[in-house]
Amino acid sequence: MVPEAVIRLRVIRRGRRAEELLFTAARRLGRDRLDADDSGLIVLRLDGRGPKAWDTVRDALDSAGSDWRQWIHLAPRPTN
């Protein structure tokens, strides 16, 4: 059985650029889209251990654009 990691993102600035970043990151993660709830929260469930899954999400965001931190908050990296 492969463990499941839960990684949280929060859209801190809504707008076209945030949507572009999320679209590109979603594609890198093999998903159609990443949808935020009304409060801007996105909960991702990924196969694998927390730190490795977190690195995967961060890499997807990095590939989407160097400005992603201005638009999206990535929860702190899990320790296990």
Stockholm file with secondary structure:
# STOCKHOLM 1.0

chainA/1-80         MVPEAVIRLRVIRRGRRAEELLFTAARRLGRDRLDADDSGLIVLRLDGRGPKAWDTVRDALDSAGSDWRQWIHLAPRPTN
#=GR chainA/1-80 SS CCCEEEEEEEESSCSHHHHHHHHHHHHHTTCSCCCCCTTSEEEEEEESCHHHHHHHHHHHHHHHCTTGGGTEEECCCCCC
#=GC SS_cons        CCCEEEEEEEESSCSHHHHHHHHHHHHHTTCSCCCCCTTSEEEEEEESCHHHHHHHHHHHHHHHCTTGGGTEEECCCCCC
//
